[in-house]
Amino acid sequence: MNVLFVLTSHDKLGDTGKKTGFWVEEFANPYYTLLDKGARITLATPKGGPAPIDPSSDSPDAATEATKRFDKDAEAQKLIANTKILAAMNPDDFDAVFYPGGHGPLWDLATDTASIALIEKFNRQSKPVAFVCHAPAALKNVKDTNGEPLVKGKNVTGFTNTEEAAVGLKDVVPFLVEDMLKANGGIYSKKDDWAAYAIQDGNLITGQNPASSELVAEKLVENL
């Protein structure tokens, strides 16, 4: 199993003066779930080099068993500090792609041409494409083989409008994940705020929030 993880390069939280990036749990849990099953994992970002960690996800109240393992894992931290350049990645080399969330993807992966082309090729090859929390933002401009939005008519989930309001960033983010998925014709569903929820439709796997990262990872493993 060769799996590509695509992380954000974006670290500015709009005009707030605060930092953002990827959410540690949403990387760490799937990373270890796949690694422990023998997967070979490659990390890539639009810019290459260090992938920014969202400081809010690195706090004690956001800690999970997976994040604690990451904190002690020099090898994983080295990978995060030295990601490959996304545009240099060839989908033919991988069996699946996974996108962790955090607010960063809303700004860069949503419009990144290399990311869009990559997801479209994985989809043409019928390989699993998986996203959690804010990462479905990367699907905003992705088309299917008919030129329609990839999510159109598909069962999807992602960070809810009410969850975004709860973290006080509804007016900071460039768009709301839930609204975007619906606007693109996705059949959007969700559970209660912060409840673990993941859904699969064909080769497309999506999870609602940080608590859903394990469910997304398990679905990805099943498909591999």
C-alpha positions as CSV (number, residue, x, y, z in Angstrom):
1,M,0.0,0.0,0.0
2,N,1.5,3.3,-1.1
3,V,-0.6,6.2,0.2
4,L,-0.1,9.9,-0.6
5,F,-1.0,12.4,2.2
6,V,-1.6,15.9,0.9
7,L,-1.3,18.7,3.5
8,T,-1.7,22.4,3.4
9,S,1.1,24.9,3.0
10,H,-1.1,27.8,4.3
11,D,-0.5,29.1,7.8
12,K,-2.4,32.5,8.0
13,L,-5.9,32.5,9.5
14,G,-7.4,35.1,7.3
15,D,-6.9,38.6,8.6
16,T,-7.0,37.6,12.3
17,G,-3.2,37.7,12.7
18,K,-3.4,34.2,14.0
19,K,-1.8,31.1,12.6
20,T,-3.4,28.0,11.0
21,G,-2.3,25.0,9.1
22,F,-3.3,21.3,9.3
23,W,-4.9,19.7,12.3
24,V,-2.6,17.3,14.1
25,E,-5.2,14.6,15.0
26,E,-6.5,14.5,11.5
27,F,-3.0,13.7,10.2
28,A,-1.7,11.5,13.1
29,N,-4.6,9.1,13.5
30,P,-4.8,8.1,9.8
31,Y,-1.0,8.2,9.5
32,Y,-0.6,5.6,12.3
33,T,-3.7,3.6,11.3
34,L,-2.2,3.1,7.8
35,L,1.5,2.8,9.0
36,D,0.6,0.1,11.4
37,K,-1.0,-1.8,8.6
38,G,2.2,-1.7,6.6
39,A,1.4,1.2,4.3
40,R,4.2,3.3,2.8
41,I,3.3,7.0,3.2
42,T,4.5,10.0,1.3
43,L,3.7,13.5,2.4
44,A,3.3,16.4,0.0
45,T,2.2,20.1,0.2
46,P,1.8,22.7,-2.5
47,K,5.1,24.4,-1.6
48,G,7.0,21.5,-0.2
49,G,9.1,21.7,2.9
50,P,7.5,22.2,6.3
51,A,3.8,21.7,6.6
52,P,2.4,24.2,9.2
53,I,0.7,22.8,12.2
54,D,-2.4,24.6,13.5
55,P,-1.4,25.8,17.0
56,S,-4.9,25.1,18.3
57,S,-4.5,21.4,17.4
58,D,-1.3,21.2,19.3
59,S,-2.8,22.2,22.6
60,P,-3.4,19.7,25.5
61,D,-7.2,19.8,25.2
62,A,-6.9,18.7,21.6
63,A,-4.5,15.8,22.5
64,T,-5.4,12.2,21.6
65,E,-3.4,9.0,21.7
66,A,-2.4,9.5,18.1
67,T,-1.2,13.1,18.7
68,K,0.8,12.0,21.8
69,R,2.4,9.3,19.7
70,F,3.3,11.9,17.0
71,D,4.8,14.2,19.7
72,K,7.3,11.5,20.5
73,D,7.9,10.4,16.9
74,A,11.0,12.0,15.5
75,E,10.6,10.2,12.2
76,A,7.0,11.5,11.6
77,Q,8.1,15.0,12.6
78,K,10.9,14.8,10.2
79,L,8.5,13.9,7.4
80,I,6.2,16.9,8.3
81,A,9.3,19.2,8.2
82,N,10.4,18.0,4.8
83,T,7.3,17.4,2.7
84,K,7.6,16.8,-1.1
85,I,6.3,19.3,-3.6
86,L,2.7,18.3,-4.6
87,A,3.2,19.1,-8.3
88,A,6.0,16.5,-8.5
89,M,3.8,13.7,-7.3
90,N,2.5,11.1,-9.8
91,P,-0.8,9.4,-9.0
92,D,0.4,6.3,-10.8
93,D,2.8,5.7,-7.9
94,F,0.1,5.6,-5.3
95,D,-2.9,3.4,-4.4
96,A,-4.8,6.2,-2.6
97,V,-4.7,9.8,-1.5
98,F,-5.7,11.2,1.9
99,Y,-6.2,14.9,2.8
100,P,-6.1,15.9,6.5
101,G,-8.0,19.0,7.5
102,G,-7.4,22.1,9.5
103,H,-8.3,25.5,8.2
104,G,-5.3,25.8,5.8
105,P,-6.8,23.9,2.9
106,L,-9.6,26.4,2.6
107,W,-7.0,28.9,1.3
108,D,-4.6,26.9,-0.8
109,L,-5.8,23.4,-1.6
110,A,-9.3,24.6,-2.7
111,T,-7.7,26.4,-5.7
112,D,-4.4,24.5,-6.1
113,T,-4.2,23.3,-9.7
114,A,-1.8,20.5,-8.9
115,S,-4.1,19.2,-6.2
116,I,-7.2,19.5,-8.4
117,A,-5.5,17.6,-11.3
118,L,-4.2,14.9,-8.8
119,I,-7.6,14.2,-7.3
120,E,-9.2,14.1,-10.8
121,K,-6.6,11.5,-12.0
122,F,-7.0,9.4,-8.8
123,N,-10.8,9.5,-9.5
124,R,-10.3,8.5,-13.2
125,Q,-8.2,5.5,-11.9
126,S,-11.0,4.6,-9.4
127,K,-8.5,4.8,-6.5
128,P,-9.7,5.9,-3.0
129,V,-9.7,9.7,-2.4
130,A,-10.3,10.5,1.3
131,F,-10.8,13.8,3.2
132,V,-11.6,14.8,6.7
133,C,-13.1,17.9,8.4
134,H,-12.0,21.0,6.4
135,A,-10.1,18.9,3.8
136,P,-13.2,18.5,1.5
137,A,-12.4,22.1,0.7
138,A,-9.9,20.6,-1.8
139,L,-12.9,19.2,-3.7
140,K,-14.3,22.7,-4.5
141,N,-13.0,22.9,-8.1
142,V,-12.6,19.2,-8.8
143,K,-14.5,17.8,-11.7
144,D,-15.6,14.3,-12.6
145,T,-15.0,12.6,-16.0
146,N,-18.1,14.4,-17.4
147,G,-16.9,17.8,-16.3
148,E,-19.4,18.1,-13.5
149,P,-18.4,18.8,-9.9
150,L,-16.9,15.5,-8.5
151,V,-19.2,15.7,-5.4
152,K,-22.4,16.2,-7.5
153,G,-24.9,13.5,-6.6
154,K,-22.5,11.9,-4.2
155,N,-23.0,11.3,-0.5
156,V,-20.5,13.6,1.3
157,T,-19.9,15.2,4.7
158,G,-17.4,17.7,6.1
159,F,-17.1,20.4,8.8
160,T,-20.5,21.8,9.5
161,N,-21.7,25.4,9.4
162,T,-22.6,25.1,13.1
163,E,-19.2,23.7,14.0
164,E,-17.6,26.6,12.2
165,A,-19.8,29.0,14.1
166,A,-18.9,27.3,17.3
167,V,-15.2,27.9,16.8
168,G,-15.9,31.6,15.9
169,L,-14.5,31.5,12.4
170,K,-17.7,31.6,10.2
171,D,-16.9,35.1,9.1
172,V,-13.1,34.5,8.8
173,V,-13.0,31.6,6.4
174,P,-13.2,32.2,2.6
175,F,-16.1,29.7,2.4
176,L,-18.0,27.2,4.5
177,V,-17.3,23.6,3.7
178,E,-20.9,22.5,4.2
179,D,-22.3,25.2,1.9
180,M,-19.7,24.5,-0.8
181,L,-20.4,20.8,-0.9
182,K,-24.2,21.5,-1.2
183,A,-23.7,24.2,-3.8
184,N,-21.6,21.7,-5.9
185,G,-24.5,19.3,-5.8
186,G,-23.2,17.0,-3.1
187,I,-25.8,15.0,-1.0
188,Y,-24.6,16.4,2.3
189,S,-25.3,14.7,5.6
190,K,-24.0,15.2,9.1
191,K,-24.3,14.0,12.7
192,D,-24.4,16.2,15.8
193,D,-21.6,18.8,16.1
194,W,-18.3,17.1,17.1
195,A,-19.8,13.6,16.7
196,A,-17.7,11.1,14.7
197,Y,-19.1,10.6,11.3
198,A,-17.7,9.4,8.0
199,I,-19.3,8.4,4.7
200,Q,-18.2,6.6,1.6
201,D,-19.7,6.9,-1.9
202,G,-17.8,4.9,-4.5
203,N,-14.1,5.8,-4.1
204,L,-14.9,9.1,-2.3
205,I,-14.5,9.0,1.5
206,T,-15.3,12.1,3.7
207,G,-15.4,12.7,7.4
208,Q,-17.2,15.4,9.3
209,N,-14.7,16.7,11.9
210,P,-11.5,15.9,13.9
211,A,-13.3,13.1,15.8
212,S,-14.0,11.4,12.4
213,S,-10.4,10.9,11.4
214,E,-10.2,7.4,12.7
215,L,-13.4,6.4,10.8
216,V,-12.1,7.8,7.6
217,A,-8.8,6.0,8.1
218,E,-10.6,2.7,8.7
219,K,-12.7,3.1,5.5
220,L,-9.5,3.9,3.6
221,V,-7.8,0.7,4.9
222,E,-10.9,-1.4,4.0
223,N,-10.6,-0.1,0.4
224,L,-6.9,-0.9,0.2
